[in-house]
């Protein structure tokens, strides 16, 4: 499955078209991922996750697949994933100070957390996201 072709309601792809509206337009153009609505819990805590990738490289695709699987198993619809392709708009990396790709940024719940790599080490990712304690 390609990253750009994902059509899930809880996944958005950002970076396809550069913003040409100036600085004010850039503030309005920031993508706001939609939380996946769950019927099971009335007001669950929503996890806002942003995955920075560079095109559809094997590592980027693996990171996206691993993240989707982890979210489906552990967060049960209480998450949103925003995919940011830095090949399309490299300036978007500045907001979260991205220095390597793929990088996952947990925006919500606070504090902001970052995990670099293809997210294949499930235990490391769970600890990094604070879904599992060390030890």
Secondary structure, 3 states (H helix, E strand, C coil): CCCCCCCCCCEEEECCCCCCCHHHHHHHCCCCCCCCCCCCCCCCCCEEEEEEECCCCHHHHHHHHHHHHHHHHHCCCCEEEEEEECCCCHHHHHCCCCCCCCEEEEEECCCCEEEECCCCCHHHHHHHCCCCCCC
